[in-house]
Amino acid sequence: MKNHTKFALILCSLTIICLAIMEFTGRNQSFEDHAMVQTIFLMIAPVIVIIWGMVSKKKERAGILSYKEAIRESLKISLVFGLISPFIFLAYYTFINPEIVASIGEVYKLTDKTNTQIIGIDMAAQFVFALVFGLLIGVIAGICVKSKSQQI
């Protein structure tokens, strides 16, 4: 399995764990209550996993990773995650917690849209957010992860 796929699947697994914890703790009515578990799993964990993936790629390449390659690896992880994770949320919204869709509609100011439209917009937003967040992590962490002999 390719490095970026492995780390994207780790991120997907963490997303599923986060959603399960939200269900078991009763914090499943809204994404706006800013529970600590959401912050850790949805913001901090991706940073750690993407950096871990970049370091793993560097080890895979015998300790040599340029700044550009570090950013590329971060984007690949984010792209695979961005393609898979919206479907995790689709399943969650459709089968496990359809009531949360109304809350998502309020967050996006889409109260006049159907649940299907809200879910579609949310899936697209998640994809874009994954790519942008992955790029930002790559740009910042790439400085630290790149091989010391490589220049920016």
N, CA, C and O atoms as a GROMACS GRO file, in nm:
protein
  608
    1MET      N    1   0.085  -0.118   0.000
    1MET     CA    2   0.000   0.000   0.000
    1MET      C    3   0.090   0.124   0.000
    1MET      O    4   0.190   0.130   0.072
    2LYS      N    5   0.053   0.219  -0.079
    2LYS     CA    6   0.131   0.343  -0.088
    2LYS      C    7   0.123   0.420   0.043
    2LYS      O    8   0.024   0.414   0.115
    3ASN      N    9   0.229   0.493   0.071
    3ASN     CA   10   0.240   0.570   0.195
    3ASN      C   11   0.121   0.665   0.214
    3ASN      O   12   0.060   0.668   0.320
    4HIS      N   13   0.089   0.742   0.110
    4HIS     CA   14  -0.019   0.840   0.124
    4HIS      C   15  -0.155   0.774   0.146
    4HIS      O   16  -0.239   0.828   0.218
    5THR      N   17  -0.175   0.659   0.086
    5THR     CA   18  -0.302   0.587   0.106
    5THR      C   19  -0.312   0.536   0.249
    5THR      O   20  -0.418   0.547   0.311
    6LYS      N   21  -0.202   0.481   0.301
    6LYS     CA   22  -0.202   0.429   0.438
    6LYS      C   23  -0.237   0.540   0.538
    6LYS      O   24  -0.319   0.519   0.627
    7PHE      N   25  -0.176   0.655   0.523
    7PHE     CA   26  -0.201   0.762   0.620
    7PHE      C   27  -0.337   0.828   0.600
    7PHE      O   28  -0.396   0.879   0.696
    8ALA      N   29  -0.388   0.829   0.478
    8ALA     CA   30  -0.524   0.878   0.456
    8ALA      C   31  -0.625   0.784   0.521
    8ALA      O   32  -0.725   0.828   0.578
    9LEU      N   33  -0.599   0.653   0.513
    9LEU     CA   34  -0.689   0.556   0.578
    9LEU      C   35  -0.682   0.566   0.730
    9LEU      O   36  -0.782   0.543   0.799
   10ILE      N   37  -0.566   0.601   0.783
   10ILE     CA   38  -0.554   0.626   0.927
   10ILE      C   39  -0.643   0.745   0.964
   10ILE      O   40  -0.715   0.740   1.063
   11LEU      N   41  -0.637   0.851   0.884
   11LEU     CA   42  -0.723   0.968   0.909
   11LEU      C   43  -0.871   0.932   0.900
   11LEU      O   44  -0.951   0.979   0.981
   12CYS      N   45  -0.906   0.850   0.804
   12CYS     CA   46  -1.046   0.806   0.790
   12CYS      C   47  -1.088   0.726   0.914
   12CYS      O   48  -1.200   0.742   0.963
   13SER      N   49  -1.000   0.640   0.962
   13SER     CA   50  -1.030   0.561   1.082
   13SER      C   51  -1.050   0.652   1.202
   13SER      O   52  -1.141   0.630   1.282
   14LEU      N   53  -0.967   0.754   1.214
   14LEU     CA   54  -0.983   0.849   1.325
   14LEU      C   55  -1.114   0.926   1.314
   14LEU      O   56  -1.176   0.958   1.415
   15THR      N   57  -1.155   0.956   1.192
   15THR     CA   58  -1.284   1.023   1.170
   15THR      C   59  -1.399   0.935   1.218
   15THR      O   60  -1.491   0.983   1.284
   16ILE      N   61  -1.392   0.808   1.184
   16ILE     CA   62  -1.496   0.713   1.228
   16ILE      C   63  -1.497   0.702   1.380
   16ILE      O   64  -1.603   0.698   1.442
   17ILE      N   65  -1.379   0.696   1.441
   17ILE     CA   66  -1.369   0.688   1.588
   17ILE      C   67  -1.429   0.814   1.650
   17ILE      O   68  -1.502   0.806   1.749
   18CYS      N   69  -1.398   0.930   1.593
   18CYS     CA   70  -1.453   1.056   1.644
   18CYS      C   71  -1.606   1.057   1.638
   18CYS      O   72  -1.672   1.096   1.734
   19LEU      N   73  -1.661   1.014   1.526
   19LEU     CA   74  -1.807   1.010   1.512
   19LEU      C   75  -1.868   0.911   1.610
   19LEU      O   76  -1.975   0.937   1.665
   20ALA      N   77  -1.801   0.798   1.632
   20ALA     CA   78  -1.851   0.700   1.729
   20ALA      C   79  -1.848   0.757   1.870
   20ALA      O   80  -1.943   0.739   1.947
   21ILE      N   81  -1.740   0.826   1.905
   21ILE     CA   82  -1.731   0.887   2.038
   21ILE      C   83  -1.840   0.992   2.055
   21ILE      O   84  -1.901   1.003   2.162
   22MET      N   85  -1.865   1.070   1.950
   22MET     CA   86  -1.973   1.169   1.957
   22MET      C   87  -2.107   1.101   1.985
   22MET      O   88  -2.187   1.151   2.064
   23GLU      N   89  -2.130   0.988   1.920
   23GLU     CA   90  -2.255   0.915   1.942
   23GLU      C   91  -2.264   0.862   2.084
   23GLU      O   92  -2.367   0.876   2.150
   24PHE      N   93  -2.156   0.800   2.131
   24PHE     CA   94  -2.158   0.736   2.264
   24PHE      C   95  -2.162   0.838   2.378
   24PHE      O   96  -2.212   0.807   2.487
   25THR      N   97  -2.109   0.959   2.355
   25THR     CA   98  -2.109   1.060   2.461
   25THR      C   99  -2.229   1.154   2.453
   25THR      O  100  -2.245   1.240   2.540
   26GLY      N  101  -2.311   1.138   2.351
   26GLY     CA  102  -2.429   1.223   2.338
   26GLY      C  103  -2.400   1.360   2.279
   26GLY      O  104  -2.486   1.447   2.283
   27ARG      N  105  -2.282   1.380   2.225
   27ARG     CA  106  -2.246   1.508   2.163
   27ARG      C  107  -2.270   1.500   2.012
   27ARG      O  108  -2.188   1.544   1.932
   28ASN      N  109  -2.383   1.444   1.976
   28ASN     CA  110  -2.411   1.415   1.836
   28ASN      C  111  -2.523   1.500   1.778
   28ASN      O  112  -2.577   1.467   1.672
   29GLN      N  113  -2.558   1.608   1.845
   29GLN     CA  114  -2.667   1.691   1.793
   29GLN      C  115  -2.618   1.804   1.706
   29GLN      O  116  -2.694   1.858   1.625
   30SER      N  117  -2.489   1.841   1.721
   30SER     CA  118  -2.435   1.954   1.647
   30SER      C  119  -2.284   1.943   1.642
   30SER      O  120  -2.221   1.886   1.731
   31PHE      N  121  -2.225   1.998   1.538
   31PHE     CA  122  -2.080   2.008   1.530
   31PHE      C  123  -2.032   2.140   1.589
   31PHE      O  124  -1.913   2.168   1.590
   32GLU      N  125  -2.124   2.220   1.637
   32GLU     CA  126  -2.089   2.354   1.685
   32GLU      C  127  -2.059   2.360   1.834
   32GLU      O  128  -2.015   2.464   1.881
   33ASP      N  129  -2.082   2.254   1.910
   33ASP     CA  130  -2.061   2.264   2.054
   33ASP      C  131  -1.913   2.256   2.092
   33ASP      O  132  -1.880   2.265   2.210
   34HIS      N  133  -1.825   2.239   1.994
   34HIS     CA  134  -1.680   2.242   2.013
   34HIS      C  135  -1.632   2.152   2.126
   34HIS      O  136  -1.554   2.194   2.211
   35ALA      N  137  -1.678   2.030   2.127
   35ALA     CA  138  -1.632   1.933   2.225
   35ALA      C  139  -1.483   1.907   2.205
   35ALA      O  140  -1.433   1.913   2.093
   36MET      N  141  -1.414   1.879   2.313
   36MET     CA  142  -1.270   1.854   2.308
   36MET      C  143  -1.238   1.738   2.213
   36MET      O  144  -1.139   1.744   2.140
   37VAL      N  145  -1.320   1.635   2.214
   37VAL     CA  146  -1.294   1.519   2.128
   37VAL      C  147  -1.298   1.560   1.981
   37VAL      O  148  -1.220   1.510   1.900
   38GLN      N  149  -1.388   1.649   1.946
   38GLN     CA  150  -1.396   1.696   1.808
   38GLN      C  151  -1.271   1.775   1.771
   38GLN      O  152  -1.216   1.757   1.662
   39THR      N  153  -1.227   1.860   1.860
   39THR     CA  154  -1.107   1.940   1.834
   39THR      C  155  -0.986   1.850   1.814
   39THR      O  156  -0.908   1.870   1.721
   40ILE      N  157  -0.972   1.752   1.901
   40ILE     CA  158  -0.857   1.661   1.892
   40ILE      C  159  -0.863   1.579   1.764
   40ILE      O  160  -0.765   1.574   1.689
   41PHE      N  161  -0.976   1.515   1.738
   41PHE     CA  162  -0.985   1.424   1.625
   41PHE      C  163  -0.995   1.495   1.490
   41PHE      O  164  -0.945   1.443   1.390
   42LEU      N  165  -1.057   1.610   1.486
   42LEU     CA  166  -1.080   1.674   1.358
   42LEU      C  167  -0.978   1.784   1.323
   42LEU      O  168  -0.971   1.826   1.208
   43MET      N  169  -0.901   1.830   1.421
   43MET     CA  170  -0.804   1.935   1.393
   43MET      C  171  -0.661   1.894   1.427
   43MET      O  172  -0.570   1.910   1.345
   44ILE      N  173  -0.640   1.842   1.545
   44ILE     CA  174  -0.504   1.809   1.590
   44ILE      C  175  -0.456   1.678   1.529
   44ILE      O  176  -0.342   1.670   1.482
   45ALA      N  177  -0.540   1.576   1.529
   45ALA     CA  178  -0.500   1.446   1.475
   45ALA      C  179  -0.457   1.453   1.328
   45ALA      O  180  -0.357   1.391   1.292
   46PRO      N  181  -0.528   1.527   1.241
   46PRO     CA  182  -0.482   1.536   1.103
   46PRO      C  183  -0.341   1.595   1.090
   46PRO      O  184  -0.262   1.551   1.006
   47VAL      N  185  -0.311   1.694   1.171
   47VAL     CA  186  -0.177   1.753   1.167
   47VAL      C  187  -0.073   1.646   1.201
   47VAL      O  188   0.028   1.631   1.132
   48ILE      N  189  -0.099   1.572   1.309
   48ILE     CA  190  -0.005   1.469   1.353
   48ILE      C  191   0.008   1.359   1.248
   48ILE      O  192   0.119   1.317   1.215
   49VAL      N  193  -0.103   1.313   1.195
   49VAL     CA  194  -0.100   1.202   1.098
   49VAL      C  195  -0.032   1.245   0.968
   49VAL      O  196   0.045   1.168   0.911
   50ILE      N  197  -0.060   1.365   0.921
   50ILE     CA  198   0.004   1.411   0.796
   50ILE      C  199   0.154   1.427   0.815
   50ILE      O  200   0.232   1.388   0.728
   51ILE      N  201   0.196   1.485   0.928
   51ILE     CA  202   0.340   1.496   0.954
   51ILE      C  203   0.402   1.358   0.966
   51ILE      O  204   0.511   1.334   0.915
   52TRP      N  205   0.334   1.268   1.033
   52TRP     CA  206   0.381   1.130   1.046
   52TRP      C  207   0.397   1.067   0.906
   52TRP      O  208   0.495   0.997   0.880
   53GLY      N  209   0.301   1.092   0.818
   53GLY     CA  210   0.308   1.041   0.681
   53GLY      C  211   0.426   1.100   0.605
   53GLY      O  212   0.491   1.030   0.527
   54MET      N  213   0.454   1.228   0.627
   54MET     CA  214   0.568   1.292   0.561
   54MET      C  215   0.700   1.232   0.612
   54MET      O  216   0.790   1.206   0.533
   55VAL      N  217   0.709   1.212   0.742
   55VAL     CA  218   0.830   1.152   0.801
   55VAL      C  219   0.847   1.009   0.751
   55VAL      O  220   0.958   0.965   0.722
   56SER      N  221   0.736   0.937   0.741
   56SER     CA  222   0.742   0.799   0.690
   56SER      C  223   0.791   0.797   0.546
   56SER      O  224   0.870   0.710   0.508
   57LYS      N  225   0.744   0.891   0.466
   57LYS     CA  226   0.789   0.901   0.327
   57LYS      C  227   0.938   0.930   0.322
   57LYS      O  228   1.011   0.875   0.238
   58LYS      N  229   0.984   1.016   0.412
   58LYS     CA  230   1.127   1.048   0.418
   58LYS      C  231   1.209   0.923   0.452
   58LYS      O  232   1.313   0.899   0.392
   59LYS      N  233   1.162   0.844   0.549
   59LYS     CA  234   1.231   0.720   0.586
   59LYS      C  235   1.230   0.622   0.469
   59LYS      O  236   1.328   0.553   0.443
   60GLU      N  237   1.117   0.615   0.400
   60GLU     CA  238   1.102   0.527   0.284
   60GLU      C  239   1.203   0.562   0.175
   60GLU      O  240   1.247   0.476   0.099
   61ARG      N  241   1.238   0.689   0.168
   61ARG     CA  242   1.332   0.738   0.066
   61ARG      C  243   1.474   0.754   0.123
   61ARG      O  244   1.550   0.840   0.078
   62ALA      N  245   1.507   0.671   0.221
   62ALA     CA  246   1.642   0.669   0.281
   62ALA      C  247   1.681   0.805   0.341
   62ALA      O  248   1.797   0.846   0.331
   63GLY      N  249   1.586   0.873   0.402
   63GLY     CA  250   1.615   0.999   0.471
   63GLY      C  251   1.625   1.120   0.381
   63GLY      O  252   1.666   1.227   0.426
   64ILE      N  253   1.587   1.105   0.256
   64ILE     CA  254   1.596   1.218   0.162
   64ILE      C  255   1.455   1.258   0.119
   64ILE      O  256   1.381   1.179   0.060
   65LEU      N  257   1.420   1.381   0.151
   65LEU     CA  258   1.289   1.434   0.112
   65LEU      C  259   1.303   1.584   0.094
   65LEU      O  260   1.337   1.655   0.188
   66SER      N  261   1.277   1.632  -0.026
   66SER     CA  262   1.285   1.775  -0.051
   66SER      C  263   1.159   1.843   0.003
   66SER      O  264   1.060   1.778   0.037
   67TYR      N  265   1.167   1.974   0.010
   67TYR     CA  266   1.053   2.053   0.055
   67TYR      C  267   0.933   2.030  -0.036
   67TYR      O  268   0.821   2.011   0.012
   68LYS      N  269   0.956   2.030  -0.166
   68LYS     CA  270   0.849   2.008  -0.263
   68LYS      C  271   0.788   1.869  -0.247
   68LYS      O  272   0.666   1.853  -0.254
   69GLU      N  273   0.872   1.768  -0.225
   69GLU     CA  274   0.822   1.631  -0.206
   69GLU      C  275   0.741   1.620  -0.077
   69GLU      O  276   0.642   1.547  -0.072
   70ALA      N  277   0.782   1.692   0.028
   70ALA     CA  278   0.707   1.692   0.154
   70ALA      C  279   0.568   1.750   0.133
   70ALA      O  280   0.469   1.695   0.180
   71ILE      N  281   0.561   1.861   0.061
   71ILE     CA  282   0.431   1.922   0.032
   71ILE      C  283   0.347   1.828  -0.055
   71ILE      O  284   0.227   1.812  -0.033
   72ARG      N  285   0.409   1.767  -0.153
   72ARG     CA  286   0.338   1.675  -0.242
   72ARG      C  287   0.280   1.558  -0.162
   72ARG      O  288   0.166   1.518  -0.185
   73GLU      N  289   0.359   1.503  -0.069
   73GLU     CA  290   0.310   1.390   0.011
   73GLU      C  291   0.192   1.433   0.099
   73GLU      O  292   0.095   1.359   0.113
   74SER      N  293   0.202   1.551   0.157
   74SER     CA  294   0.092   1.605   0.238
   74SER      C  295  -0.034   1.620   0.153
   74SER      O  296  -0.144   1.584   0.196
   75LEU      N  297  -0.018   1.672   0.032
   75LEU     CA  298  -0.133   1.688  -0.057
   75LEU      C  299  -0.191   1.554  -0.100
   75LEU      O  300  -0.313   1.540  -0.112
   76LYS      N  301  -0.107   1.455  -0.124
   76LYS     CA  302  -0.157   1.323  -0.162
   76LYS      C  303  -0.238   1.261  -0.048
   76LYS      O  304  -0.345   1.204  -0.071
   77ILE      N  305  -0.186   1.271   0.074
   77ILE     CA  306  -0.260   1.219   0.190
   77ILE      C  307  -0.395   1.290   0.199
   77ILE      O  308  -0.499   1.227   0.217
   78SER      N  309  -0.391   1.422   0.186
   78SER     CA  310  -0.514   1.502   0.197
   78SER      C  311  -0.612   1.473   0.084
   78SER      O  312  -0.733   1.471   0.105
   79LEU      N  313  -0.560   1.450  -0.036
   79LEU     CA  314  -0.647   1.419  -0.149
   79LEU      C  315  -0.720   1.288  -0.128
   79LEU      O  316  -0.841   1.280  -0.148
   80VAL      N  317  -0.647   1.184  -0.088
   80VAL     CA  318  -0.712   1.054  -0.066
   80VAL      C  319  -0.812   1.066   0.049
   80VAL      O  320  -0.924   1.014   0.040
   81PHE      N  321  -0.772   1.134   0.157
   81PHE     CA  322  -0.864   1.154   0.269
   81PHE      C  323  -0.985   1.236   0.223
   81PHE      O  324  -1.099   1.204   0.258
   82GLY      N  325  -0.961   1.340   0.145
   82GLY     CA  326  -1.069   1.424   0.097
   82GLY      C  327  -1.166   1.352   0.005
   82GLY      O  328  -1.284   1.388  -0.002
   83LEU      N  329  -1.118   1.251  -0.065
   83LEU     CA  330  -1.206   1.173  -0.152
   83LEU      C  331  -1.288   1.069  -0.074
   83LEU      O  332  -1.400   1.037  -0.113
   84ILE      N  333  -1.232   1.017   0.034
   84ILE     CA  334  -1.299   0.911   0.110
   84ILE      C  335  -1.387   0.966   0.222
   84ILE      O  336  -1.501   0.922   0.239
   85SER      N  337  -1.336   1.062   0.298
   85SER     CA  338  -1.406   1.107   0.420
   85SER      C  339  -1.547   1.162   0.396
   85SER      O  340  -1.633   1.140   0.481
   86PRO      N  341  -1.576   1.232   0.286
   86PRO     CA  342  -1.714   1.277   0.268
   86PRO      C  343  -1.814   1.161   0.265
   86PRO      O  344  -1.929   1.177   0.306
   87PHE      N  345  -1.771   1.046   0.216
   87PHE     CA  346  -1.861   0.931   0.212
   87PHE      C  347  -1.881   0.870   0.351
   87PHE      O  348  -1.984   0.809   0.378
   88ILE      N  349  -1.782   0.887   0.437
   88ILE     CA  350  -1.800   0.846   0.577
   88ILE      C  351  -1.910   0.931   0.639
   88ILE      O  352  -1.999   0.880   0.708
   89PHE      N  353  -1.902   1.062   0.615
   89PHE     CA  354  -2.005   1.151   0.669
   89PHE      C  355  -2.139   1.127   0.603
   89PHE      O  356  -2.242   1.138   0.669
   90LEU      N  357  -2.141   1.096   0.475
   90LEU     CA  358  -2.266   1.064   0.406
   90LEU      C  359  -2.334   0.946   0.476
   90LEU      O  360  -2.454   0.951   0.503
   91ALA      N  361  -2.259   0.842   0.504
   91ALA     CA  362  -2.315   0.725   0.575
   91ALA      C  363  -2.362   0.765   0.714
   91ALA      O  364  -2.468   0.723   0.759
   92TYR      N  365  -2.282   0.847   0.782
   92TYR     CA  366  -2.319   0.892   0.917
   92TYR      C  367  -2.449   0.973   0.913
   92TYR      O  368  -2.540   0.949   0.993
   93TYR      N  369  -2.458   1.067   0.821
   93TYR     CA  370  -2.577   1.151   0.811
   93TYR      C  371  -2.700   1.071   0.766
   93TYR      O  372  -2.811   1.098   0.812
   94THR      N  373  -2.680   0.975   0.680
   94THR     CA  374  -2.792   0.901   0.623
   94THR      C  375  -2.843   0.791   0.715
   94THR      O  376  -2.964   0.776   0.732
   95PHE      N  377  -2.751   0.715   0.774
   95PHE     CA  378  -2.792   0.595   0.848
   95PHE      C  379  -2.784   0.608   1.000
   95PHE      O  380  -2.863   0.544   1.070
   96ILE      N  381  -2.694   0.687   1.052
   96ILE     CA  382  -2.672   0.690   1.196
   96ILE      C  383  -2.735   0.812   1.263
   96ILE      O  384  -2.802   0.798   1.366
   97ASN      N  385  -2.716   0.931   1.206
   97ASN     CA  386  -2.763   1.052   1.271
   97ASN      C  387  -2.818   1.153   1.170
   97ASN      O  388  -2.758   1.259   1.148
   98PRO      N  389  -2.931   1.122   1.109
   98PRO     CA  390  -2.987   1.216   1.011
   98PRO      C  391  -3.034   1.348   1.074
   98PRO      O  392  -3.049   1.448   1.003
   99GLU      N  393  -3.057   1.350   1.206
   99GLU     CA  394  -3.103   1.472   1.272
   99GLU      C  395  -2.998   1.582   1.269
   99GLU      O  396  -3.032   1.700   1.277
  100ILE      N  397  -2.871   1.546   1.259
  100ILE     CA  398  -2.764   1.646   1.262
  100ILE      C  399  -2.759   1.730   1.135
  100ILE      O  400  -2.697   1.837   1.133
  101VAL      N  401  -2.824   1.684   1.030
  101VAL     CA  402  -2.822   1.757   0.902
  101VAL      C  403  -2.884   1.896   0.918
  101VAL      O  404  -2.837   1.991   0.856
  102ALA      N  405  -2.986   1.909   1.000
  102ALA     CA  406  -3.047   2.040   1.023
  102ALA      C  407  -2.946   2.136   1.086
  102ALA      O  408  -2.940   2.254   1.050
  103SER      N  409  -2.867   2.085   1.179
  103SER     CA  410  -2.762   2.167   1.243
  103SER      C  411  -2.658   2.210   1.140
  103SER      O  412  -2.610   2.324   1.143
  104ILE      N  413  -2.622   2.120   1.051
  104ILE     CA  414  -2.524   2.152   0.947
  104ILE      C  415  -2.580   2.259   0.854
  104ILE      O  416  -2.508   2.350   0.812
  105GLY      N  417  -2.708   2.248   0.823
  105GLY     CA  418  -2.774   2.350   0.740
  105GLY      C  419  -2.768   2.487   0.804
  105GLY      O  420  -2.751   2.587   0.735
  106GLU      N  421  -2.782   2.492   0.936
  106GLU     CA  422  -2.772   2.620   1.008
  106GLU      C  423  -2.630   2.675   1.004
  106GLU      O  424  -2.610   2.795   0.986
  107VAL      N  425  -2.532   2.587   1.021
  107VAL     CA  426  -2.392   2.630   1.018
  107VAL      C  427  -2.358   2.693   0.883
  107VAL      O  428  -2.295   2.798   0.878
  108TYR      N  429  -2.401   2.630   0.775
  108TYR     CA  430  -2.375   2.680   0.640
  108TYR      C  431  -2.479   2.782   0.593
  108TYR      O  432  -2.472   2.828   0.479
  109LYS      N  433  -2.572   2.816   0.678
  109LYS     CA  434  -2.680   2.910   0.642
  109LYS      C  435  -2.759   2.860   0.521
  109LYS      O  436  -2.786   2.935   0.426
  110LEU      N  437  -2.795   2.731   0.526
  110LEU     CA  438  -2.867   2.667   0.416
  110LEU      C  439  -3.004   2.618   0.461
  110LEU      O  440  -3.048   2.510   0.422
  111THR      N  441  -3.071   2.696   0.541
  111THR     CA  442  -3.199   2.652   0.596
  111THR      C  443  -3.307   2.633   0.490
  111THR      O  444  -3.407   2.566   0.515
  112ASP      N  445  -3.287   2.691   0.371
  112ASP     CA  446  -3.386   2.677   0.264
  112ASP      C  447  -3.358   2.558   0.172
  112ASP      O  448  -3.431   2.536   0.075
  113LYS      N  449  -3.254   2.481   0.202
  113LYS     CA  450  -3.214   2.368   0.117
  113LYS      C  451  -3.267   2.236   0.173
  113LYS      O  452  -3.297   2.226   0.292
  114THR      N  453  -3.278   2.138   0.086
  114THR     CA  454  -3.319   2.004   0.131
  114THR      C  455  -3.201   1.935   0.199
  114THR      O  456  -3.087   1.978   0.185
  115ASN      N  457  -3.230   1.829   0.271
  115ASN     CA  458  -3.124   1.753   0.338
  115ASN      C  459  -3.022   1.700   0.237
  115ASN      O  460  -2.902   1.700   0.264
  116THR      N  461  -3.069   1.657   0.124
  116THR     CA  462  -2.979   1.605   0.020
  116THR      C  463  -2.885   1.715  -0.029
  116THR      O  464  -2.765   1.691  -0.047
  117GLN      N  465  -2.937   1.834  -0.049
  117GLN     CA  466  -2.853   1.946  -0.092
  117GLN      C  467  -2.752   1.985   0.016
  117GLN      O  468  -2.636   2.012  -0.013
  118ILE      N  469  -2.798   1.986   0.141
  118ILE     CA  470  -2.708   2.020   0.253
  118ILE      C  471  -2.595   1.919   0.262
  118ILE      O  472  -2.479   1.956   0.279
  119ILE      N  473  -2.628   1.792   0.252
  119ILE     CA  474  -2.526   1.687   0.259
  119ILE      C  475  -2.428   1.701   0.143
  119ILE      O  476  -2.308   1.688   0.162
  120GLY      N  477  -2.478   1.727   0.023
  120GLY     CA  478  -2.390   1.745  -0.094
  120GLY      C  479  -2.296   1.863  -0.077
  120GLY      O  480  -2.177   1.853  -0.108
  121ILE      N  481  -2.348   1.974  -0.029
  121ILE     CA  482  -2.264   2.092  -0.005
  121ILE      C  483  -2.161   2.063   0.103
  121ILE      O  484  -2.045   2.104   0.091
  122ASP      N  485  -2.203   1.993   0.208
  122ASP     CA  486  -2.110   1.958   0.315
  122ASP      C  487  -1.999   1.866   0.264
  122ASP      O  488  -1.883   1.882   0.301
  123MET      N  489  -2.034   1.770   0.180
  123MET     CA  490  -1.934   1.678   0.125
  123MET      C  491  -1.832   1.755   0.040
  123MET      O  492  -1.712   1.729   0.049
  124ALA      N  493  -1.880   1.849  -0.041
  124ALA     CA  494  -1.789   1.930  -0.123
  124ALA      C  495  -1.700   2.017  -0.034
  124ALA      O  496  -1.580   2.031  -0.060
  125ALA      N  497  -1.759   2.076   0.070
  125ALA     CA  498  -1.681   2.160   0.162
  125ALA      C  499  -1.574   2.078   0.234
  125ALA      O  500  -1.462   2.125   0.253
  126GLN      N  501  -1.608   1.956   0.273
  126GLN     CA  502  -1.510   1.870   0.340
  126GLN      C  503  -1.394   1.837   0.247
  126GLN      O  504  -1.278   1.835   0.290
  127PHE      N  505  -1.424   1.811   0.121
  127PHE     CA  506  -1.318   1.781   0.024
  127PHE      C  507  -1.224   1.900   0.009
  127PHE      O  508  -1.102   1.885   0.016
  128VAL      N  509  -1.280   2.019  -0.011
  128VAL     CA  510  -1.199   2.140  -0.027
  128VAL      C  511  -1.119   2.168   0.100
  128VAL      O  512  -1.000   2.199   0.094
  129PHE      N  513  -1.184   2.157   0.216
  129PHE     CA  514  -1.115   2.181   0.343
  129PHE      C  515  -0.998   2.084   0.360
  129PHE      O  516  -0.891   2.125   0.405
  130ALA      N  517  -1.018   1.958   0.326
  130ALA     CA  518  -0.909   1.859   0.340
  130ALA      C  519  -0.789   1.899   0.255
  130ALA      O  520  -0.675   1.890   0.300
  131LEU      N  521  -0.814   1.943   0.132
  131LEU     CA  522  -0.704   1.983   0.045
  131LEU      C  523  -0.633   2.109   0.095
  131LEU      O  524  -0.510   2.115   0.097
  132VAL      N  525  -0.710   2.208   0.135
  132VAL     CA  526  -0.650   2.334   0.182
  132VAL      C  527  -0.573   2.310   0.312
  132VAL      O  528  -0.461   2.357   0.327
  133PHE      N  529  -0.634   2.237   0.405
  133PHE     CA  530  -0.569   2.208   0.533
  133PHE      C  531  -0.443   2.125   0.510
  133PHE      O  532  -0.340   2.150   0.573
  134GLY      N  533  -0.450   2.028   0.421
  134GLY     CA  534  -0.332   1.946   0.389
  134GLY      C  535  -0.221   2.028   0.328
  134GLY      O  536  -0.103   2.006   0.358
  135LEU      N  537  -0.257   2.122   0.240
  135LEU     CA  538  -0.157   2.210   0.180
  135LEU      C  539  -0.090   2.296   0.287
  135LEU      O  540   0.033   2.309   0.288
  136LEU      N  541  -0.169   2.353   0.376
  136LEU     CA  542  -0.113   2.436   0.483
  136LEU      C  543  -0.019   2.355   0.572
  136LEU      O  544   0.090   2.401   0.607
  137ILE      N  545  -0.061   2.236   0.608
  137ILE     CA  546   0.025   2.151   0.690
  137ILE      C  547   0.154   2.120   0.615
  137ILE      O  548   0.262   2.125   0.673
  138GLY      N  549   0.142   2.088   0.487
  138GLY     CA  550   0.259   2.056   0.406
  138GLY      C  551   0.356   2.173   0.396
  138GLY      O  552   0.477   2.155   0.408
  139VAL      N  553   0.303   2.292   0.374
  139VAL     CA  554   0.388   2.411   0.361
  139VAL      C  555   0.463   2.439   0.491
  139VAL      O  556   0.582   2.468   0.489
  140ILE      N  557   0.393   2.430   0.603
  140ILE     CA  558   0.456   2.460   0.732
  140ILE      C  559   0.545   2.345   0.780
  140ILE      O  560   0.662   2.367   0.813
  141ALA      N  561   0.490   2.224   0.783
  141ALA     CA  562   0.567   2.110   0.834
  141ALA      C  563   0.677   2.066   0.738
  141ALA      O  564   0.776   2.008   0.781
  142GLY      N  565   0.660   2.094   0.610
  142GLY     CA  566   0.761   2.057   0.512
  142GLY      C  567   0.896   2.120   0.541
  142GLY      O  568   1.000   2.062   0.510
  143ILE      N  569   0.894   2.237   0.600
  143ILE     CA  570   1.019   2.304   0.638
  143ILE      C  571   1.097   2.220   0.738
  143ILE      O  572   1.219   2.210   0.730
  144CYS      N  573   1.026   2.161   0.833
  144CYS     CA  574   1.091   2.082   0.937
  144CYS      C  575   1.124   1.939   0.891
  144CYS      O  576   1.223   1.881   0.934
  145VAL      N  577   1.041   1.884   0.805
  145VAL     CA  578   1.055   1.744   0.765
  145VAL      C  579   1.157   1.726   0.653
  145VAL      O  580   1.219   1.620   0.643
  146LYS      N  581   1.174   1.826   0.569
  146LYS     CA  582   1.264   1.812   0.454
  146LYS      C  583   1.405   1.778   0.500
  146LYS      O  584   1.444   1.806   0.613
  147SER      N  585   1.479   1.718   0.412
  147SER     CA  586   1.618   1.684   0.440
  147SER      C  587   1.697   1.812   0.465
  147SER      O  588   1.674   1.913   0.400
  148LYS      N  589   1.789   1.806   0.560
  148LYS     CA  590   1.864   1.926   0.597
  148LYS      C  591   1.949   1.981   0.484
  148LYS      O  592   1.974   2.101   0.478
  149SER      N  593   1.993   1.894   0.395
  149SER     CA  594   2.077   1.942   0.285
  149SER      C  595   1.996   2.007   0.174
  149SER      O  596   2.054   2.070   0.086
  150GLN      N  597   1.864   1.993   0.177
  150GLN     CA  598   1.777   2.054   0.076
  150GLN      C  599   1.745   2.198   0.114
  150GLN      O  600   1.727   2.230   0.231
  151GLN      N  601   1.737   2.282   0.018
  151GLN     CA  602   1.701   2.421   0.039
  151GLN      C  603   1.555   2.442   0.000
  151GLN      O  604   1.501   2.366  -0.081
  152ILE      N  605   1.492   2.543   0.056
  152ILE     CA  606   1.354   2.576   0.022
  152ILE      C  607   1.356   2.634  -0.114
  152ILE      O  608   1.252   2.670  -0.167
   0.00000   0.00000   0.00000
